[in-house]
């Protein structure tokens, strides 16, 4: 891999059962120190309870 193609961030993927859980996650994420989340891309997937496909 060329140095200019190196990945410098991490992805934090979270599965949320519903919109209220997503809001809780966003609130908690916003409260984190900016240095902690500077290199993190947060991806939240809201399943509305239809999440069997993730675990099977």
Contact map, one row per residue, 1 for C-alpha under 8 A:
11101100000000000000000000000000000000000000000000000000
11111100000000000000000000000000000000000000000000000000
11111100000000000000000000000000000000000000000000000000
01111100000000000000000000000000000000000000000000000000
11111110000000000000000000000000000000000000000000000000
11111111000000000000000000000000000000000000000000000000
00001111110000000000000000000000000000000000000000000000
00000111110000000000000000000000000000100000000000000000
00000011111000000000000000000000000000111000000000000000
00000011111100000000000000000000000000111000000000000000
00000000111110000000000000000000000000011110000000000000
00000000011111000000000000000000000000011110000000000000
00000000001111100000000000000000000000000111100000000000
00000000000111110000000000000000000000000111100000000000
00000000000011111000000000000000000000000001111000000000
00000000000001111110110000000000000000000001111100000000
00000000000000111110100000000000000000000000011110100000
00000000000000011111110000000000000000000000011110000000
00000000000000011111111000000000000000000000010100000000
00000000000000000111111100000000000000000000000000000000
00000000000000011111111110000000000000000000000000000000
00000000000000010111111111000000000000000001010000000000
00000000000000000011111111100000000000000000000000000000
00000000000000000001111111110000000000000000000000000000
00000000000000000000111111111000000000000000000000000000
00000000000000000000011111111100000000000000000000000000
00000000000000000000001111111110000000000000000000000000
00000000000000000000000111111111000000000000000000000000
00000000000000000000000011111111000000000000000000000000
00000000000000000000000001111111000000000000000000000000
00000000000000000000000000111111100000000000000000000000
00000000000000000000000000011111110110000000000000000000
00000000000000000000000000000011111110000000000000000000
00000000000000000000000000000001111111000000000000000000
00000000000000000000000000000000111111100000000000000000
00000000000000000000000000000001111111110000000000000000
00000000000000000000000000000001111111111000000000000000
00000000000000000000000000000000011111110000000000000000
00000001110000000000000000000000001111111000000000000000
00000000111100000000000000000000000111111100000000000000
00000000111100000000000000000000000010111110000000000000
00000000001111000000000000000000000000011111000000000000
00000000001111000000000000000000000000001111100000000000
00000000000011110000010000000000000000000111110000000000
00000000000011110000000000000000000000000011111000000000
00000000000000111110010000000000000000000001111100000000
00000000000000111100000000000000000000000000111111100000
00000000000000011110000000000000000000000000011111100000
00000000000000001100000000000000000000000000001111100000
00000000000000000000000000000000000000000000001111111000
00000000000000001000000000000000000000000000001111111110
00000000000000000000000000000000000000000000000001111111
00000000000000000000000000000000000000000000000001111111
00000000000000000000000000000000000000000000000000111111
00000000000000000000000000000000000000000000000000111111
00000000000000000000000000000000000000000000000000011111
